[in-house]
Amino acid sequence: MKKAGILNRRLAGAIAGLGHGDGVLVCDAGMPVPDGPYLVDLAFRAGVPSFEEVLDGLLAELVVEGATAAEEVRGANAGAAALLDGHFPGLTLVPHERLKELSAGARLVVRTGEARPYANVLLRCGVFF
């Protein structure tokens, strides 16, 4: 058994299989999950685990070269907006409907228990060298 990092075996395995350019959607409990991408549903109850906890855990394991979120986050969820701005200075913002369309191309979806609106981000994997 791993003693550090992500312990969820489905999530750890999915991360290990990601490559350069692959998309990872980290989403709140209300985001529609598209058919196609591999889903790891971590939602336990409203707010558990939080978007911030899951995102921080994933960023400790992934190289990310870009991120996209819904522009509505700025007006509807100041906490998520500040978190995303802190992690991704070059964050791309698109309308929420466009984010849902882009999510269909993700290779992995990680659903959190977050219950605040627009706590979603589409990550684009990079390489470590």
N, C-alpha and C positions, 0 to 999 in steps of 0.2 A: 504494500500500500504506500502511496506517495505520502511523504511527511510534510510537504510544503506545496504552496501554489494551489491550483484548483483541484479539489478532491472529487467533484462530481464526475464520474467516469464517462458519461455521455458527452459532457462539455469538454473535458480534457482530451478525449479522443477526437472530437470534432475540430478543436483548435489545432491539434497535431496534424490534421489533414489539410489545413488551409495553405494556400499559396499566394504568391504575389498577385495583387489585383482582385482577389476574392473579396466579396462583400459580406459583412456581418451586421445584421440589424439587432440592436439592443433596444428593446421596446417596453413600454408600460403595459399593464394588464388589459388596457382597452384597445390597443392597436390591433387592427385586423391582421391576422397572420396569413400570409399568402401561401397557396399550395405550391409545392416544389422544394423550397429550401428545407434543409434539415432543421428541425425544431428541438431546442432544449428549453423546456418550460420549467423555470425555477419558482414560479409564483406559488406561494404557500398560503398567504392570506393578504388582504389589502395592506400594502406598504411593506410587505416582507417577501423577499428581500427588496431593498430599495434600489432604485435606478442607480444612485451614486455608488452603493456597495458593489453592485454587479459590474458597472462600468470600470470602477477602480481595479477590481479583480481581473477583468479582461485586459485592461491596459498594462497590467504587470506581466502578462503572458504574451501579448501581441505587439508586433511592430505595425504602426498605423501611419499611412502616408496621406490620408485625407479623410474628412468626415463631412456628412451632410445631415442637416436637421430641418425641421419645419420652421418656417419664418414666424409662425404663430406662437412659438415658444416665448418669444420676446415679450409679448403682451399678456400671455396667459399663465406663464410659469417662470417667474423671475429666478427661482432657485435652480431650476434645470438650465435656464439660459446662462446663468453665471457659471455653473459647473462646466457646461460645454465650452463657453468662452475661455475658461481657465485651462482646459485641456487642449483645445484646438484653436489656436489664434487665427488660422486660416479657414475657419468653419464656413462651409457653403450653406446658404439658406435657400430653401425652395418652398413653395406652397405645400401644405400638408397632403393634399391630394396627389401632388407629384412625388412626394416622399413615399407614399403608399405604392405608386406605380414602380418607382425605383427599387422598392423592397422585394418585388417579385424576382429580381435578378440576383438577390443575395444568395450566398451558398449556405449560410447559417443564420438562424433567428434565435436569439436568446430573450425569452420573455421573463420579465421581472414581475414582482408583485406591486410595483409602483402604481399608485392610485391618483396621481396628479396628472393633468392633461399635458400632452406634447412632450413627455419625457421619453423621447425616442431619438436614436441617432444611427445612421448607416455609416459604418466604418469601411474603409478600403485598406486592405492589408498591404503592407510593404515588405521589404526584406531586411535582414539584419546585417547585410554586408554591402 
